[in-house]
Amino acid sequence: MAIKDFVTAFGHTPQRQLPPEEKLSGDMLLFSTALMGLASMLWLTIYWSLGVRFSTAIPLAFLLASAANMFFFLKTRKLQLFCFAQLALFLFTPFVMQWAIGNFVTASGVSLWALLAPIGAVVILGTKESVPWFIAYVLFTVLSGMFDYLLPPVTGKSMDMRIIVVFFALNFASISAMVYVLLWYFSREKSKLRGVVDAQTSAVQTEKELSERLLLNILPANIAERLKRQETSIADGHADVAVLFADIVNFTRLSEEMSPNETVHLLNEVFSEFDLLAEKYGIEKIKTIGDAYMAAGGLRSGSLQYVDAMADMAMEMQSFLARYIAPNSDKLQIRIGIATGPVVAGVIGRRKFSYDLWGDTVNVASRLAAEAQPGAIIADALTYRRLHNRYRFEEMAQVMVKGKGPMAAYVLRGRATPMMGDGKVIHLGDTAAPGRGATAG
């Protein structure tokens, strides 16, 4: 018997929705109250059918008080008051009935019904809250035993021993059935509630994983972890980082010749490939600005040879663009600038936050990309010194960098051609050749 059945009977809509656990407690108490009411009426009917006449005042008072309690609960949704009042009826009514009949024997142990009070308190309120109810049950039981021992037997209410035995059996069987049914109902509803909670927990976990994946797509893994630890200000200095800038040649003209959907599709395909290359070489993608792509190597702890990795990634970017055909059938070219040196990295913003780099190294890489010829990769002097033993470069005219003046720049042509043991040359290709595997070396 659920709450909604009583709501329908009273024609009342609840003022507020109870939390799932409180709703289960309310259902349990309503269910046990209904069973107790039916049992008391059945108990009284059996007595009368056997010719044993007792006053109906106590059972009727229990039924009326229980009905008033249920109506109060359905009107106010005050579960604690309902629990206290109803458990008190469960506790007191059986003892009062026993004292009215005579003693424990003549009443056929009707006081056993009071055991529903501490059992109901355990199931509905919890273990700690049930202790006073159990103590009260024990005290009333002891008090009844003292009454039976000290007071003279009540005359005029003797019953056949067979009837007493029958009612002992009925009371023991009924209270056992009541306890079993209540525990069975509680276990079943608890399992349902656990299933709902598990489903909600799984949904929350799924959302958390989606949020974390989204966060990792926006920020480096170590920065994402620091944000989850509620760090409010994230700014780090890195003494040696390789920074890459790449931008598509004549993109403004291309975007004028294509529809908006085609423009976005082009950028998505090109930058998605760049993202795969960044993941392949352990490079951090920093951001995209229009048709420009920015990445950095050396930000991750433990990453080695990140300058080499940046050069290999740049050559594979050029190889990919050499094969790519734009939606308007044009071939694409990009300019790439690479600079190595110190940077400051951090997270800015509170809502739409972003991870970014600042410093001369960033400015130099951006300037080199702007000065590069279509299809060329230009590196600064420090990058050149790190790579010139393993890669082929051509020195170009000095580049003017705002705030720093003229700087030496070098065009990356490909990996150096190593020699085999017999002195023969191994041809690994050049950045002009589109083969991705060859440029990766």
Secondary structure, 3 states (H helix, E strand, C coil): CCHHHHHHHHCCCCCCCCCHHHHHHHHHHHHHHHHHHHHHHHHHHHHHHCCCCCCCHHHHHHHHHHHHHHHHHHHHCCHHHHHHHHHHHHHHHHHHHHHHHCCCCCCCCHHHHHHHHHHHHHHHCCHHHHHHHHHHHHHHHHHHHHHHHHCCCCCCCCCCHHHHHHHHHHHHHHHHHHHHHHHHHHHHHHHHHHHHHHHHHHHHHHHHHHHHHHHHHHCCHHHHHHHHCCCCCCEEEEEEEEEEEEEECCHHHHHHHCCHHHHHHHHHHHHHHHHHHHHHHCCEEEEEECCEEEEEECCCCCCCCHHHHHHHHHHHHHHHHHHCECCCCCECCEEEEEEEEEEEEEEECCCCCEEEEECHHHHHHHHHHHHCCCCCEEEEHHHHHHHCCCEEEEEEEEEEECCCEEEEEEEEEEECCCECCCCCECCCCCCCCCCHHHHHC
